[in-house]
Amino acid sequence: MSESYRQLLDATIQHLEGLKTRGVRHVAVAPETLRALALPASAPVSSARFQTPPPAPPVAPKFAAPVSLAAAASKASPLYAPVESASRNPPATGGKAAAFAALHERVLACVKCPNLVSSRQNVVFGVGNIEAQLMFVGEAPGADEDAQGEPFVGKAGQLLSKIIQATGLSRTDVYIANILKCRPDTPGQSAGNRKPTPEEMQTCIPFLHEQIDLIQPKVLVALGATAVEGLLGKTVGITKLRGHWQTYRGIPLMPTYHPAYLLRNQAMSEKRRVWEDMLQVMEKLALPISEKQRNYFLKP
């Protein structure tokens, strides 16, 4: 261990211990700092990458990365602890955009699921308008999403875009995210997807909860049974739930079929069922509905 590294380390530990004695339980640590902490002691570390953290306020911001002081002081590279359910109020400091950017950084740096970390190409955070009134929640990234780092960009995503456009909105008007931020690994398979495990969902869902709390949409649309299970904890078949309003922490939630289902079953009747769900969403949002829109996918 070089002398400069030891001095930086000692100064950081001393600073963290000082915060601890003043009652501070957590500090926000940037992903770059965590990566620097994880470097071997023999590796050269510049002072710019390993700066002493600035003084923290008495109470950590609600949406800051909760990094244990004890873990940081012991030179560990901690995993992010699950975020507790936040209130429906926006964070008091930093503004929504800053809080969203901080959350984005934490999600990109997450390594809590080693099997997903080792197989992923990109973390798929979410995309759209953080001031959106309407938010769509899917299951998990597929191969296309993993490659591009954006949710719903494959064939199912293209169909979702058409559904959104049919309402008179665009992808830039809404927000789109998934229960899982990483593609579920498929060892030994060159193609195909698998459903997230309950453990993976439980680990990743706090990030989605934070996204919803920050965006505060007026309506949520759960795309498929896995999205419903992740948000509501209900394992009832999507066929029974779709078309019937549910509630997620005070927000109206409409379960409907995943666009991938419509790619497999292109019957006009199934398309109409999804569209009827979207008509309810439009009514809930007080969006204008033309006679033409009301008659989509009905037999002439």
C-alpha positions in Angstrom: 0.0 0.0 0.0 1.5 3.3 -1.1 1.8 6.2 1.4 -0.5 8.5 -0.5 -3.2 5.8 -0.6 -2.8 5.2 3.1 -3.1 8.9 3.9 -6.2 9.2 1.8 -7.7 6.1 3.4 -6.9 7.3 6.9 -8.4 10.7 6.2 -11.6 9.2 4.8 -12.0 6.8 7.7 -11.4 9.6 10.2 -14.0 11.8 8.5 -16.6 9.0 8.5 -15.9 8.2 12.1 -16.5 11.9 12.9 -19.8 11.8 11.0 -20.8 8.7 12.9 -20.1 10.3 16.3 -22.4 13.2 15.3 -25.3 10.7 14.6 -25.1 10.5 10.9 -26.1 7.0 9.8 -25.7 7.2 6.0 -23.9 9.2 3.4 -24.4 9.5 -0.4 -21.4 7.9 -2.2 -20.9 8.3 -6.0 -20.4 5.1 -8.0 -17.0 6.3 -9.0 -16.0 6.4 -5.3 -17.3 2.9 -4.7 -15.2 1.6 -7.6 -12.2 3.4 -6.2 -12.8 1.8 -2.8 -12.9 -1.6 -4.5 -9.5 -1.2 -6.1 -6.5 -3.2 -4.7 -4.4 -1.3 -2.3 -1.5 -1.4 -4.7 -3.4 0.2 -7.5 -2.7 3.9 -8.2 -5.5 6.0 -7.0 -5.6 9.7 -7.9 -6.8 12.2 -5.3 -9.5 13.3 -7.7 -11.1 9.9 -7.7 -10.9 9.3 -4.0 -11.8 12.6 -2.5 -12.9 12.9 1.1 -16.7 13.0 1.2 -18.2 16.4 1.9 -19.9 17.0 5.2 -23.4 15.4 5.3 -26.6 16.9 6.7 -28.0 15.5 9.9 -30.5 13.4 8.0 -29.7 11.7 4.7 -31.9 12.7 1.7 -34.7 10.2 1.2 -33.4 9.2 -2.3 -29.7 9.2 -1.5 -27.8 5.9 -1.8 -27.9 4.4 1.7 -24.3 3.3 2.2 -23.3 2.1 5.7 -20.7 4.2 7.4 -19.3 1.2 9.1 -18.9 -0.6 5.8 -17.3 2.4 4.2 -14.9 2.8 7.1 -13.8 -0.8 6.9 -12.9 -0.3 3.2 -15.6 -2.6 2.0 -17.4 -2.1 -1.3 -21.0 -2.4 -0.1 -23.9 -3.5 -2.1 -26.9 -1.1 -2.1 -29.4 -2.0 0.5 -33.0 -2.2 -0.6 -34.7 1.2 -0.5 -37.5 1.5 2.0 -40.9 2.5 0.8 -40.9 6.2 0.4 -43.8 8.5 0.9 -45.8 10.0 -2.0 -44.1 13.3 -1.3 -41.2 14.4 -3.6 -37.8 14.7 -2.0 -37.3 17.9 0.0 -33.9 18.8 -1.5 -32.3 18.7 -4.9 -35.5 18.6 -7.0 -37.0 15.8 -9.0 -34.5 15.8 -11.8 -31.5 15.7 -9.5 -33.1 12.9 -7.4 -33.8 11.0 -10.6 -30.3 11.4 -11.8 -28.9 10.2 -8.4 -31.3 7.2 -8.6 -30.1 6.5 -12.1 -26.5 6.4 -11.0 -27.3 4.0 -8.2 -29.2 1.6 -10.5 -26.3 1.6 -13.0 -23.9 0.7 -10.3 -26.0 -2.0 -8.7 -24.3 -5.4 -8.4 -26.7 -7.2 -6.0 -27.6 -10.1 -8.4 -24.2 -11.6 -9.4 -25.8 -13.9 -12.0 -27.5 -10.9 -13.7 -24.4 -8.7 -13.4 -22.2 -11.3 -15.1 -24.5 -11.8 -18.1 -25.9 -8.3 -18.7 -24.7 -5.9 -21.4 -26.5 -2.9 -20.0 -28.7 -1.9 -17.0 -32.1 -0.9 -18.4 -33.2 1.9 -16.1 -36.3 3.3 -17.8 -37.2 5.9 -20.4 -39.6 8.8 -20.9 -40.9 11.9 -19.2 -40.4 12.1 -15.5 -43.4 14.5 -15.3 -45.6 11.9 -17.1 -49.2 11.4 -16.0 -49.1 7.9 -17.4 -46.5 5.2 -16.6 -46.1 1.7 -18.1 -44.5 -1.1 -16.1 -43.3 -4.3 -17.8 -41.5 -7.4 -16.7 -37.8 -7.3 -17.5 -35.5 -6.4 -20.4 -35.1 -8.8 -23.3 -32.2 -9.3 -25.6 -32.8 -6.1 -27.6 -33.3 -4.0 -24.5 -30.2 -5.5 -22.9 -28.2 -4.5 -26.0 -29.6 -1.0 -26.3 -30.1 -0.1 -22.6 -33.6 1.0 -23.1 -36.9 -0.8 -22.3 -39.4 -1.9 -24.9 -37.3 -1.4 -28.1 -37.8 -4.9 -29.6 -40.9 -6.1 -31.4 -43.0 -6.0 -28.3 -41.8 -2.5 -27.7 -42.7 -1.4 -31.2 -46.2 -2.6 -30.6 -46.3 -0.8 -27.3 -45.3 2.4 -29.1 -48.2 1.9 -31.5 -50.6 1.4 -28.6 -49.4 4.6 -27.0 -49.7 6.5 -30.3 -53.2 5.3 -30.7 -54.2 7.1 -27.5 -52.9 10.3 -29.0 -49.7 10.3 -26.9 -46.1 9.4 -27.7 -43.3 7.6 -25.9 -41.9 11.0 -24.9 -45.2 11.8 -23.1 -45.2 8.7 -20.9 -42.6 6.9 -18.8 -41.7 3.2 -19.3 -39.9 0.9 -16.9 -39.6 -2.7 -15.8 -39.8 -4.7 -12.6 -36.2 -5.8 -13.3 -33.5 -3.5 -14.5 -31.3 -6.3 -15.8 -32.2 -9.1 -18.3 -32.7 -12.4 -16.6 -29.8 -14.6 -17.5 -30.5 -17.8 -19.5 -27.4 -20.1 -19.1 -27.0 -22.5 -22.0 -29.5 -20.7 -24.1 -28.6 -18.6 -27.1 -32.1 -17.1 -27.3 -35.3 -16.7 -25.4 -36.2 -15.1 -22.1 -37.3 -16.3 -18.7 -39.5 -14.9 -15.9 -37.7 -13.2 -13.1 -37.4 -15.2 -9.9 -39.2 -13.9 -6.8 -35.8 -13.2 -5.2 -34.7 -11.1 -8.2 -38.0 -9.2 -8.1 -37.7 -8.5 -4.4 -34.2 -7.3 -4.8 -34.9 -4.9 -7.7 -38.4 -3.7 -7.1 -37.3 -0.9 -4.6 -35.7 0.9 -7.5 -39.1 0.9 -9.4 -40.9 2.0 -6.3 -38.5 5.0 -6.1 -39.1 5.8 -9.8 -42.9 5.8 -9.3 -42.6 7.9 -6.1 -40.5 10.5 -8.0 -42.7 10.6 -11.2 -46.0 10.4 -9.3 -48.1 9.4 -12.3 -51.8 9.7 -12.3 -52.3 6.3 -13.8 -50.1 3.1 -13.9 -50.5 0.4 -16.6 -49.1 -3.0 -15.6 -48.1 -5.0 -18.7 -48.6 -8.7 -18.0 -48.9 -10.9 -14.9 -45.3 -10.4 -13.7 -45.7 -6.6 -13.6 -48.9 -7.1 -11.6 -47.2 -9.5 -9.2 -44.3 -7.2 -8.7 -46.4 -4.1 -8.0 -49.3 -5.6 -6.1 -48.1 -9.0 -5.0 -51.0 -10.7 -6.7 -50.4 -13.9 -8.6 -53.9 -14.2 -10.0 -53.9 -14.8 -13.8 -53.8 -11.7 -15.9 -56.9 -12.9 -17.8 -58.9 -12.4 -14.6 -57.3 -9.1 -13.6 -57.1 -7.2 -16.9 -59.7 -4.6 -17.5 -60.3 -4.2 -13.7 -58.9 -1.2 -11.9 -56.5 -1.9 -9.1 -54.7 0.5 -6.7 -51.0 0.9 -6.1 -50.4 3.1 -3.1 -53.2 5.4 -4.0 -52.5 5.3 -7.8 -55.1 3.8 -10.1 -53.5 0.8 -11.8 -54.8 -0.9 -15.0 -53.6 -4.5 -15.6 -53.5 -5.5 -19.2 -51.8 -8.0 -21.5 -48.1 -7.7 -22.3 -47.5 -6.6 -25.9 -45.6 -9.9 -26.3 -48.8 -11.7 -25.8 -50.5 -9.9 -28.7 -47.5 -10.8 -30.9 -48.3 -14.5 -30.1 -52.0 -14.2 -30.3 -53.1 -11.6 -32.9 -56.8 -12.3 -32.8 -58.9 -9.2 -33.2 -60.7 -10.0 -30.0 -57.5 -9.9 -28.0 -56.4 -6.6 -29.5 -59.8 -5.2 -28.7 -59.5 -6.3 -25.0 -56.2 -4.4 -24.7 -57.7 -1.4 -26.4 -60.7 -1.4 -24.1 -58.2 -1.3 -21.2 -56.5 1.7 -22.8 -59.8 3.4 -23.3 -60.4 3.2 -19.6 -57.0 4.7 -19.0 -57.7 7.5 -21.4 -61.0 8.2 -19.6 -59.2 8.2 -16.3 -56.7 10.8 -17.6 -59.5 12.8 -19.2 -57.9 12.4 -22.6 -60.1 13.2 -25.6 -61.5 10.1 -27.3 -62.9 10.2 -30.8 -65.5 7.9 -32.2 -62.9 6.4 -34.4 -60.7 5.5 -31.4 -63.7 4.0 -29.6 -64.3 1.7 -32.5 -60.7 0.4 -33.0 -60.5 -3.4 -33.4 -64.3 -3.9 -33.6 -65.7 -5.9 -36.4 -67.3 -3.8 -39.2 
